């Protein structure tokens, strides 16, 4: 019941914020829009106790003993500021040309994506709910990359319809994650055509999956990305649209992840899921105030083989 209520409040707030941003972007200077977004996020952080409490708890577990409560609270507040700024940037994108978007979101590491595509087996573009993940597919599409975005439809039907309309307007071709078999078939078609499947792979929830270590504690990771990569021989290339110190955005494409391709069985799927999770952990360490800390559901016991972090919570640089 609590989880449903939190999800409901979040979807309503997001829908409201997105709608207000679309109206405001037509009449206000962008600097004002971002200041308003920051103030709204600060108010929301005080009002949404569930978000504040759960985010800070997850941060405390991840960075146990390395940061005090004030630092954790500030990091959690910044994650909400980042999300509200995302909404403003989404609204701005609806009124932007391709040239505007290229200038606003420069791309670094294009050669890694091109090298992976040159292999001819498609690319799984691995990303996370970090930075402005909404714009990743759009930014690639304006440069002519054949990208398809795998999306989980929100439970709020009106919000789902709103997001579908938005994605069409910003050049995003989407694949709905449900029904699961239809989504899998479509993903395999895309990769066999040597195109790009954008997969956000950082939701760790209880249920079926593979137990892995994240920040020294056990989470249940989805096996889908690793299984899909092994079935299709697609390259797995990480990429995120990250916010810089001056609040500008940059699309960072990283080198292809080295996977265990010695077979297609459970051993290889588990090992590659661990490697994907390790990439996520290292990325979140660089940008802790840009990640959605609500995505983690920890197991009770610490992981047997924790990944060493050794870094305090800090602002992205």
MOGIUR-V253134 format. One record per residue. N is the residue number from 1. RES is the residue in one small letter. SS is DSSP state (helix for helix, strand for strand, loop for the rest). OMEGA is omega in whole degrees, 0 to 359 (NA if undefined). D_CENTER is the distance of its C-alpha to the mean C-alpha in whole Angstrom. Layout:
[[N	RES	SS	OMEGA	D_CENTER] [N	RES	SS	OMEGA	D_CENTER]]
This chain:
[[1	x	loop	180	25] [2	x	helix	180	23] [3	x	helix	179	20] [4	x	helix	182	21] [5	x	helix	178	22] [6	x	helix	179	19] [7	x	helix	180	17] [8	x	helix	179	20] [9	x	helix	181	20] [10	x	helix	182	16] [11	x	helix	178	16] [12	x	helix	180	20] [13	x	helix	180	19] [14	x	helix	179	16] [15	x	helix	179	18] [16	x	helix	180	21] [17	x	helix	180	19] [18	x	helix	180	18] [19	x	helix	179	21] [20	x	helix	180	23] [21	x	helix	180	21] [22	x	helix	178	22] [23	x	helix	185	26] [24	x	helix	186	26] [25	x	loop	180	24] [26	x	loop	187	27] [27	x	loop	184	30] [28	x	loop	174	28] [29	x	loop	185	28] [30	x	helix	178	24] [31	x	helix	178	25] [32	x	helix	181	26] [33	x	helix	181	23] [34	x	helix	177	21] [35	x	helix	177	24] [36	x	helix	178	24] [37	x	helix	179	20] [38	x	helix	180	20] [39	x	helix	179	23] [40	x	helix	178	22] [41	x	helix	179	19] [42	x	helix	177	22] [43	x	helix	180	24] [44	x	helix	180	21] [45	x	helix	178	20] [46	x	helix	184	24] [47	x	helix	187	24] [48	x	loop	184	21] [49	x	helix	181	23] [50	x	helix	178	21] [51	x	helix	183	17] [52	x	helix	184	19] [53	x	helix	183	21] [54	x	helix	179	18] [55	x	helix	181	16] [56	x	helix	177	19] [57	x	helix	180	20] [58	x	helix	176	17] [59	x	helix	180	17] [60	x	helix	179	21] [61	x	helix	182	20] [62	x	helix	184	18] [63	x	loop	186	20] [64	x	loop	175	23] [65	x	loop	184	26] [66	x	loop	178	25] [67	x	loop	180	24] [68	x	loop	186	26] [69	x	helix	181	25] [70	x	helix	178	25] [71	x	helix	180	23] [72	x	helix	179	20] [73	x	helix	179	21] [74	x	helix	178	20] [75	x	helix	179	17] [76	x	helix	179	16] [77	x	helix	180	18] [78	x	helix	177	16] [79	x	helix	179	12] [80	x	helix	174	14] [81	x	helix	179	15] [82	x	helix	182	12] [83	x	helix	179	11] [84	x	helix	175	15] [85	x	helix	175	15] [86	x	helix	182	12] [87	x	helix	177	14] [88	x	helix	181	17] [89	x	helix	174	16] [90	x	helix	181	15] [91	x	helix	178	18] [92	x	helix	181	20] [93	x	helix	179	18] [94	x	helix	181	20] [95	x	loop	184	23] [96	x	loop	172	23] [97	x	loop	176	24] [98	x	helix	180	22] [99	x	helix	177	24] [100	x	helix	184	23] [101	x	helix	177	19] [102	x	helix	180	20] [103	x	helix	183	22] [104	x	helix	183	19] [105	x	strand	177	16] [106	x	strand	182	18] [107	x	strand	177	17] [108	x	strand	179	18] [109	x	loop	179	18] [110	x	helix	183	19] [111	x	helix	179	22] [112	x	helix	178	19] [113	x	helix	180	18] [114	x	helix	179	22] [115	x	helix	179	23] [116	x	helix	179	21] [117	x	helix	181	22] [118	x	loop	179	25] [119	x	loop	172	26] [120	x	loop	182	26] [121	x	loop	179	24] [122	x	loop	181	20] [123	x	strand	167	17] [124	x	strand	178	14] [125	x	strand	187	11] [126	x	strand	180	9] [127	x	strand	185	5] [128	x	loop	174	2] [129	x	loop	188	2] [130	x	strand	184	4] [131	x	loop	176	7] [132	x	loop	182	8] [133	x	helix	179	5] [134	x	helix	189	8] [135	x	helix	186	10] [136	x	helix	180	9] [137	x	helix	180	11] [138	x	helix	182	14] [139	x	helix	178	15] [140	x	helix	182	15] [141	x	helix	182	17] [142	x	helix	176	20] [143	x	loop	174	21] [144	x	loop	178	22] [145	x	loop	180	19] [146	x	loop	187	19] [147	x	strand	177	16] [148	x	strand	187	15] [149	x	strand	175	12] [150	x	strand	184	12] [151	x	strand	169	11] [152	x	loop	181	12] [153	x	loop	176	15] [154	x	loop	178	15] [155	x	loop	177	18] [156	x	loop	186	20] [157	x	helix	181	21] [158	x	helix	178	22] [159	x	helix	178	18] [160	x	helix	179	17] [161	x	helix	178	20] [162	x	helix	182	19] [163	x	helix	177	16] [164	x	helix	179	17] [165	x	helix	179	20] [166	x	helix	184	17] [167	x	helix	178	16] [168	x	helix	182	19] [169	x	helix	182	20] [170	x	loop	168	18] [171	x	loop	181	18] [172	x	loop	171	16] [173	x	strand	189	17] [174	x	strand	173	15] [175	x	strand	178	16] [176	x	strand	184	16] [177	x	loop	176	15] [178	x	loop	357	19] [179	x	loop	190	21] [180	x	helix	183	20] [181	x	helix	178	23] [182	x	helix	178	23] [183	x	helix	180	19] [184	x	helix	179	20] [185	x	helix	181	23] [186	x	helix	178	21] [187	x	helix	180	18] [188	x	helix	177	22] [189	x	helix	182	23] [190	x	helix	183	21] [191	x	helix	178	21] [192	x	helix	175	24] [193	x	loop	180	25] [194	x	loop	175	23] [195	x	loop	187	20] [196	x	strand	173	16] [197	x	strand	179	14] [198	x	strand	184	10] [199	x	strand	174	9] [200	x	strand	193	5] [201	x	loop	181	7] [202	x	loop	176	7] [203	x	loop	183	9] [204	x	strand	184	12] [205	x	loop	180	15] [206	x	loop	181	19] [207	x	loop	180	20] [208	x	loop	179	21] [209	x	loop	184	19] [210	x	strand	177	20] [211	x	strand	179	20] [212	x	strand	178	19] [213	x	strand	173	19] [214	x	strand	184	16] [215	x	loop	174	18] [216	x	loop	177	21] [217	x	strand	184	20] [218	x	strand	171	20] [219	x	strand	177	17] [220	x	strand	183	17] [221	x	strand	177	15] [222	x	loop	182	14] [223	x	loop	188	17] [224	x	helix	182	16] [225	x	helix	180	14] [226	x	helix	180	17] [227	x	helix	180	20] [228	x	helix	180	19] [229	x	helix	181	19] [230	x	helix	181	22] [231	x	helix	187	24] [232	x	helix	186	23] [233	x	loop	179	23] [234	x	loop	173	20] [235	x	strand	175	19] [236	x	strand	185	15] [237	x	strand	179	14] [238	x	strand	176	11] [239	x	strand	179	10] [240	x	strand	169	8] [241	x	strand	188	9] [242	x	strand	180	10] [243	x	strand	182	13] [244	x	loop	182	16] [245	x	loop	179	19] [246	x	loop	179	21] [247	x	loop	170	18] [248	x	loop	181	17] [249	x	strand	176	14] [250	x	strand	175	14] [251	x	strand	181	13] [252	x	strand	175	13] [253	x	strand	183	14] [254	x	strand	176	15] [255	x	strand	179	18] [256	x	strand	176	18] [257	x	loop	175	17] [258	x	loop	181	21] [259	x	loop	172	21] [260	x	loop	181	24] [261	x	loop	180	25] [262	x	loop	178	29] [263	x	loop	180	29] [264	x	loop	183	26] [265	x	loop	183	27] [266	x	helix	181	26] [267	x	helix	181	26] [268	x	helix	179	24] [269	x	helix	180	21] [270	x	helix	182	21] [271	x	helix	182	22] [272	x	helix	175	19] [273	x	helix	175	17] [274	x	helix	181	18] [275	x	helix	178	17] [276	x	helix	179	13] [277	x	helix	177	13] [278	x	helix	176	15] [279	x	helix	181	13] [280	x	helix	182	10] [281	x	helix	180	13] [282	x	helix	179	14] [283	x	helix	179	11] [284	x	helix	177	10] [285	x	helix	179	14] [286	x	helix	184	14] [287	x	loop	186	12] [288	x	helix	181	12] [289	x	helix	177	13] [290	x	helix	183	9] [291	x	strand	178	7] [292	x	loop	183	8] [293	x	helix	176	11] [294	x	helix	187	12] [295	x	helix	186	10] [296	x	strand	166	13] [297	x	loop	185	16] [298	x	loop	163	18] [299	x	loop	185	22] [300	x	loop	186	25] [301	x	loop	173	26] [302	x	strand	179	25] [303	x	loop	181	24] [304	x	loop	182	27] [305	x	loop	183	25] [306	x	loop	172	23] [307	x	loop	183	21] [308	x	loop	178	22] [309	x	loop	174	20] [310	x	loop	180	23] [311	x	loop	177	21] [312	x	loop	172	21] [313	x	loop	180	19] [314	x	loop	179	19] [315	x	loop	180	18] [316	x	loop	176	16] [317	x	loop	NA	18]]
